[in-house]
Amino acid sequence: MIVSTTNSIEGKTITRYHGIVTGEAILGTNIFKDFLAGIRDIVGGRSGAYEKSLREAREIALDELRAEAASLGANAIIGVDIDYENISAGGNSSMLMVSASGTAVQLD
C-alpha cells in the first residue's frame, strides 16, 4: 500500500476517495527511561530509549492506518499527517502518543 504525505501520487490517478483513516499508538515510558532521558538533557546527547519508543509507536500508528484503509478497499493513503504528544500520567511516568491520519484512496 502506498502511504504518502502528498495529496497525489505522481503518475497515478485517484479513482475513488474512501474517506479519512486514522491510527493511534500510546506507549508508556518508565521511570528508568525518564531518568536517563533527564540525564541526557543535562549533559547533552540523544536518548536512544525514547527514540526507539517513538519509532515503535509511529510504526504501530501507521500499521493501524494501513489496516483501516485496506478494510475500506483502498490501495493508497494520501495526505498523511503524523503527530507526536507526550502525555503526563502523573508522578514520574509519562505516555508517548503518536497519531497518524490521512485519506484512503483507490489509485488506478
C-alpha beads as a LAMMPS data file, in Angstrom:
LAMMPS data file: protein, C-alpha beads

108 atoms
107 bonds

1 atom types
1 bond types

-500.0 500.0 xlo xhi
-500.0 500.0 ylo yhi
-500.0 500.0 zlo zhi

Masses

1 110.0

Atoms # bond

1 1 1 0.000 0.000 0.000
2 1 1 1.313 3.429 -0.939
3 1 1 1.417 5.826 2.026
4 1 1 2.324 9.422 1.238
5 1 1 2.276 12.840 2.851
6 1 1 1.477 14.376 -0.544
7 1 1 -2.067 14.898 -1.843
8 1 1 -1.452 13.000 -5.063
9 1 1 0.798 10.259 -6.373
10 1 1 2.766 11.139 -9.480
11 1 1 1.729 9.063 -12.477
12 1 1 -1.381 7.718 -10.742
13 1 1 -4.997 8.787 -10.932
14 1 1 -7.260 8.745 -7.897
15 1 1 -10.403 6.904 -8.929
16 1 1 -12.160 6.835 -5.572
17 1 1 -11.951 8.512 -2.191
18 1 1 -12.787 6.191 0.697
19 1 1 -12.516 8.799 3.452
20 1 1 -10.343 9.719 6.381
21 1 1 -8.456 6.964 8.178
22 1 1 -6.588 7.154 11.471
23 1 1 -4.178 5.162 13.572
24 1 1 -3.027 5.787 17.117
25 1 1 -0.464 4.345 19.465
26 1 1 0.085 5.197 23.101
27 1 1 3.108 3.711 24.800
28 1 1 4.053 4.078 28.423
29 1 1 7.566 5.024 29.351
30 1 1 9.052 4.025 32.631
31 1 1 10.888 5.920 35.339
32 1 1 14.237 4.409 34.259
33 1 1 13.885 5.743 30.696
34 1 1 12.683 9.101 32.046
35 1 1 15.677 9.289 34.397
36 1 1 18.175 8.503 31.639
37 1 1 16.486 10.984 29.290
38 1 1 16.755 13.629 32.028
39 1 1 20.486 12.993 32.327
40 1 1 20.828 13.285 28.534
41 1 1 19.026 16.632 28.699
42 1 1 21.564 17.884 31.233
43 1 1 24.762 16.575 29.617
44 1 1 23.575 16.598 26.011
45 1 1 23.193 13.781 23.566
46 1 1 20.416 11.654 22.191
47 1 1 18.059 9.463 24.161
48 1 1 18.143 6.093 22.428
49 1 1 15.372 4.698 24.630
50 1 1 12.946 7.479 23.683
51 1 1 13.932 7.310 20.016
52 1 1 13.209 3.575 19.991
53 1 1 9.830 4.132 21.682
54 1 1 8.903 6.853 19.182
55 1 1 9.836 4.640 16.215
56 1 1 7.801 1.772 17.646
57 1 1 4.762 3.978 18.298
58 1 1 4.973 5.523 14.814
59 1 1 5.062 2.084 13.166
60 1 1 2.061 0.912 15.214
61 1 1 0.075 4.025 14.233
62 1 1 0.979 3.606 10.538
63 1 1 0.131 -0.115 10.641
64 1 1 -3.313 0.752 12.052
65 1 1 -3.714 3.411 9.353
66 1 1 -2.909 0.867 6.610
67 1 1 -5.244 -1.746 8.126
68 1 1 -8.165 0.687 8.273
69 1 1 -7.551 1.801 4.677
70 1 1 -7.349 -1.812 3.476
71 1 1 -10.627 -2.636 5.222
72 1 1 -12.251 0.120 3.146
73 1 1 -10.846 -1.317 -0.088
74 1 1 -8.216 1.399 -0.583
75 1 1 -4.808 0.761 -2.100
76 1 1 -3.184 4.040 -1.002
77 1 1 -3.318 6.722 1.674
78 1 1 -2.560 10.326 0.788
79 1 1 -2.114 13.492 2.834
80 1 1 -0.724 11.580 5.794
81 1 1 -0.011 13.648 8.910
82 1 1 1.830 12.238 11.925
83 1 1 1.562 13.956 15.310
84 1 1 3.524 13.278 18.492
85 1 1 2.468 14.094 22.053
86 1 1 3.958 13.499 25.467
87 1 1 1.160 12.902 27.968
88 1 1 1.972 13.173 31.652
89 1 1 0.431 10.286 33.549
90 1 1 1.126 11.806 36.946
91 1 1 4.019 11.136 39.234
92 1 1 7.209 10.292 37.385
93 1 1 5.686 8.457 34.432
94 1 1 4.559 9.656 31.058
95 1 1 2.999 8.291 27.920
96 1 1 4.053 8.806 24.327
97 1 1 1.197 9.215 21.867
98 1 1 1.588 9.057 18.123
99 1 1 -1.393 9.616 15.866
100 1 1 -1.489 9.324 12.090
101 1 1 -4.290 10.358 9.766
102 1 1 -4.784 10.559 6.041
103 1 1 -7.224 9.986 3.192
104 1 1 -7.753 6.440 1.939
105 1 1 -7.995 6.333 -1.856
106 1 1 -8.131 3.962 -4.782
107 1 1 -5.441 4.516 -7.391
108 1 1 -5.534 3.165 -10.950

Bonds

1 1 1 2
2 1 2 3
3 1 3 4
4 1 4 5
5 1 5 6
6 1 6 7
7 1 7 8
8 1 8 9
9 1 9 10
10 1 10 11
11 1 11 12
12 1 12 13
13 1 13 14
14 1 14 15
15 1 15 16
16 1 16 17
17 1 17 18
18 1 18 19
19 1 19 20
20 1 20 21
21 1 21 22
22 1 22 23
23 1 23 24
24 1 24 25
25 1 25 26
26 1 26 27
27 1 27 28
28 1 28 29
29 1 29 30
30 1 30 31
31 1 31 32
32 1 32 33
33 1 33 34
34 1 34 35
35 1 35 36
36 1 36 37
37 1 37 38
38 1 38 39
39 1 39 40
40 1 40 41
41 1 41 42
42 1 42 43
43 1 43 44
44 1 44 45
45 1 45 46
46 1 46 47
47 1 47 48
48 1 48 49
49 1 49 50
50 1 50 51
51 1 51 52
52 1 52 53
53 1 53 54
54 1 54 55
55 1 55 56
56 1 56 57
57 1 57 58
58 1 58 59
59 1 59 60
60 1 60 61
61 1 61 62
62 1 62 63
63 1 63 64
64 1 64 65
65 1 65 66
66 1 66 67
67 1 67 68
68 1 68 69
69 1 69 70
70 1 70 71
71 1 71 72
72 1 72 73
73 1 73 74
74 1 74 75
75 1 75 76
76 1 76 77
77 1 77 78
78 1 78 79
79 1 79 80
80 1 80 81
81 1 81 82
82 1 82 83
83 1 83 84
84 1 84 85
85 1 85 86
86 1 86 87
87 1 87 88
88 1 88 89
89 1 89 90
90 1 90 91
91 1 91 92
92 1 92 93
93 1 93 94
94 1 94 95
95 1 95 96
96 1 96 97
97 1 97 98
98 1 98 99
99 1 99 100
100 1 100 101
101 1 101 102
102 1 102 103
103 1 103 104
104 1 104 105
105 1 105 106
106 1 106 107
107 1 107 108
